[in-house]
């Protein structure tokens, strides 16, 4: 299966994940739910995916 990049260049594996619980680095390790899209105008870097939701 070929990795697919989102419009903003981030890759989400596996591709079946529509959203992902991530730990935002630099924000006191708080956990939040984000969606792999740029539609909200937000871009994240250095994401560590904890688990699919």
Z-matrix of the N, CA and C atoms (Angstrom, degrees):
N
C 1 1.463
C 2 1.528 1 109.23
N 3 1.297 2 116.92 1 126.34
C 4 1.453 3 121.21 2 -176.86
C 5 1.530 4 110.71 3 -82.41
N 6 1.323 5 117.71 4 129.04
C 7 1.472 6 120.98 5 178.42
C 8 1.516 7 110.42 6 -58.67
N 9 1.315 8 115.58 7 139.20
C 10 1.460 9 120.26 8 -179.16
C 11 1.525 10 109.53 9 -115.71
N 12 1.293 11 116.73 10 129.80
C 13 1.459 12 120.85 11 -179.76
C 14 1.527 13 109.60 12 -90.79
N 15 1.304 14 116.31 13 143.49
C 16 1.452 15 121.12 14 175.83
C 17 1.520 16 108.44 15 -76.38
N 18 1.324 17 118.00 16 166.65
C 19 1.466 18 120.97 17 -179.81
C 20 1.523 19 112.75 18 -53.56
N 21 1.324 20 117.85 19 -25.86
C 22 1.456 21 119.60 20 -178.89
C 23 1.521 22 110.73 21 -96.90
N 24 1.330 23 116.98 22 4.33
C 25 1.452 24 119.34 23 171.58
C 26 1.516 25 115.37 24 96.13
N 27 1.329 26 117.54 25 -2.25
C 28 1.459 27 118.86 26 179.72
C 29 1.515 28 110.68 27 -87.07
N 30 1.311 29 116.96 28 143.28
C 31 1.459 30 120.50 29 178.59
C 32 1.520 31 109.68 30 -104.61
N 33 1.321 32 115.54 31 136.67
C 34 1.458 33 120.84 32 179.55
C 35 1.515 34 108.76 33 -119.96
N 36 1.315 35 116.54 34 114.86
C 37 1.454 36 121.34 35 179.19
C 38 1.508 37 109.69 36 -122.77
N 39 1.329 38 118.97 37 137.98
C 40 1.462 39 123.96 38 -6.30
C 41 1.529 40 111.92 39 -70.49
N 42 1.307 41 115.88 40 160.63
C 43 1.460 42 121.07 41 -174.85
C 44 1.523 43 112.42 42 -67.22
N 45 1.341 44 116.27 43 -16.83
C 46 1.457 45 119.22 44 -177.33
C 47 1.525 46 111.85 45 -70.62
N 48 1.326 47 116.88 46 -17.78
C 49 1.455 48 119.19 47 -177.95
C 50 1.521 49 110.22 48 -70.20
N 51 1.317 50 116.17 49 123.54
C 52 1.455 51 120.19 50 178.13
C 53 1.525 52 109.79 51 -94.37
N 54 1.333 53 115.58 52 -22.04
C 55 1.456 54 120.07 53 175.95
C 56 1.517 55 107.80 54 -150.28
N 57 1.294 56 116.39 55 163.14
C 58 1.443 57 118.77 56 -174.90
C 59 1.516 58 110.83 57 -147.27
N 60 1.332 59 115.31 58 138.30
C 61 1.458 60 119.41 59 175.88
C 62 1.515 61 107.59 60 -86.25
N 63 1.311 62 117.34 61 119.43
C 64 1.455 63 120.49 62 -174.16
C 65 1.518 64 111.71 63 -125.21
N 66 1.323 65 113.78 64 158.45
C 67 1.450 66 119.50 65 176.13
C 68 1.526 67 106.76 66 -105.58
N 69 1.329 68 116.30 67 116.30
C 70 1.454 69 120.33 68 -176.32
C 71 1.522 70 109.83 69 -81.74
N 72 1.316 71 115.32 70 115.38
C 73 1.458 72 120.23 71 179.96
C 74 1.525 73 110.03 72 -69.22
N 75 1.318 74 116.47 73 136.45
C 76 1.449 75 120.18 74 178.47
C 77 1.520 76 112.86 75 89.42
N 78 1.334 77 116.31 76 -0.63
C 79 1.454 78 119.92 77 178.23
C 80 1.523 79 110.14 78 -119.50
N 81 1.320 80 115.87 79 45.26
C 82 1.460 81 122.31 80 176.86
C 83 1.520 82 112.14 81 60.95
N 84 1.328 83 116.52 82 21.59
C 85 1.453 84 120.79 83 176.64
C 86 1.514 85 113.75 84 68.94
N 87 1.310 86 117.52 85 21.39
C 88 1.454 87 119.57 86 179.36
C 89 1.521 88 109.94 87 -68.36
N 90 1.322 89 115.39 88 149.08
C 91 1.454 90 120.55 89 -177.93
C 92 1.520 91 108.94 90 -107.58
N 93 1.318 92 115.20 91 136.37
C 94 1.455 93 119.34 92 179.86
C 95 1.517 94 109.30 93 -143.20
N 96 1.311 95 116.41 94 163.74
C 97 1.461 96 121.14 95 178.56
C 98 1.521 97 108.72 96 -101.99
N 99 1.329 98 115.71 97 123.39
C 100 1.460 99 119.44 98 177.39
C 101 1.514 100 109.33 99 -125.86
N 102 1.306 101 115.77 100 161.95
C 103 1.455 102 120.85 101 178.61
C 104 1.523 103 108.49 102 -111.04
N 105 1.328 104 117.44 103 140.89
C 106 1.468 105 121.77 104 -178.90
C 107 1.520 106 111.82 105 -72.01
N 108 1.326 107 116.27 106 70.95
C 109 1.447 108 120.43 107 -179.47
C 110 1.513 109 109.70 108 -151.73
N 111 1.321 110 116.41 109 160.16
C 112 1.460 111 120.57 110 177.48
C 113 1.511 112 109.73 111 -106.50
N 114 1.304 113 116.96 112 7.29
C 115 1.448 114 120.84 113 -177.14
C 116 1.517 115 113.09 114 -61.95
N 117 1.351 116 115.66 115 -26.05
C 118 1.448 117 118.43 116 -178.83
C 119 1.525 118 111.50 117 -86.72
N 120 1.335 119 116.77 118 -0.45
C 121 1.452 120 120.92 119 177.39
C 122 1.518 121 113.65 120 77.42
N 123 1.338 122 117.21 121 5.76
C 124 1.456 123 120.61 122 179.77
C 125 1.517 124 110.33 123 -102.85
N 126 1.324 125 116.02 124 140.94
C 127 1.453 126 120.25 125 176.95
C 128 1.521 127 108.55 126 -124.91
N 129 1.317 128 116.17 127 133.07
C 130 1.453 129 120.84 128 -179.12
C 131 1.518 130 109.89 129 -114.16
N 132 1.324 131 116.14 130 145.16
C 133 1.456 132 120.54 131 175.91
C 134 1.518 133 108.64 132 -125.68
N 135 1.332 134 115.63 133 155.42
C 136 1.459 135 121.63 134 177.38
C 137 1.521 136 112.09 135 57.83
N 138 1.328 137 115.06 136 45.48
C 139 1.451 138 119.06 137 179.39
C 140 1.517 139 110.92 138 -81.28
N 141 1.309 140 115.52 139 140.50
C 142 1.454 141 120.45 140 172.70
C 143 1.522 142 106.96 141 -115.62
N 144 1.314 143 116.19 142 111.73
C 145 1.454 144 119.77 143 -178.30
C 146 1.519 145 109.57 144 -76.82
N 147 1.322 146 116.18 145 123.84
C 148 1.452 147 121.28 146 -179.32
C 149 1.518 148 110.06 147 -86.21
N 150 1.310 149 116.79 148 -52.79
C 151 1.459 150 120.35 149 178.86
C 152 1.518 151 109.18 150 -163.90
N 153 1.320 152 115.35 151 157.44
C 154 1.455 153 119.80 152 177.69
C 155 1.518 154 108.76 153 -77.72
N 156 1.310 155 116.96 154 150.10
C 157 1.453 156 121.33 155 179.17
C 158 1.525 157 110.05 156 -127.50
